[in-house]
């Protein structure tokens, strides 16, 4: 995949995600149509899995959901 510099600046997070997830093996960034940078996965650095990173490390109180109905009512909803 090849993108121009403006597109790379605008969508950098999405481009990095494409590399991380393996949807793209490499992304070429071009200036005036000429390739100048190649983005590839750096295999020596493990990719963090943000979801579930604190699993088992936090404890919520047993009455956490005690006021859910009251709060939902304040916003015009019901549970």
C-alpha positions, -999 to +999 in steps of 0.1 A: +000+000+000+013+035-008+000+068+006+011+103+003+025+123+032-007+142+039-027+110+040-001+094+063-002+124+087-040+124+087-044+086+092-012+076+111-030+057+138-051+038+113-020+030+092-001+017+123-031-004+132-031-020+097+006-030+102+000-042+138-029-064+128-012-078+097-038-064+073-008-047+055+027-061+055+042-027+046+030+008+039+050+031+016+048+068+023+055+089-008+064+125-015+052+138-049+046+102-059+081+091-051+085+065-022+105+079+007+096+058+038+086+022+044+065+013+074+069-023+086+062-042+118+092-041+141+092-077+153+115-073+183+089-052+201+058-071+214+026-054+204+005-045+235-030-059+238-047-030+256-080-048+262-077-070+292-044-057+303-056-051+339-077-083+341-076-097+376-057-067+390-087-046+399-117-053+422-150-035+420-173-031+450-202-056+452-227-027+452-213-011+421-245-014+402-267-002+431-277+031+415-279+021+378-317+025+375-317+059+392-288+072+370-305+058+338-337+076+349-318+109+351-309+105+314-344+095+304-337+058+300-344+025+318-324-006+325 
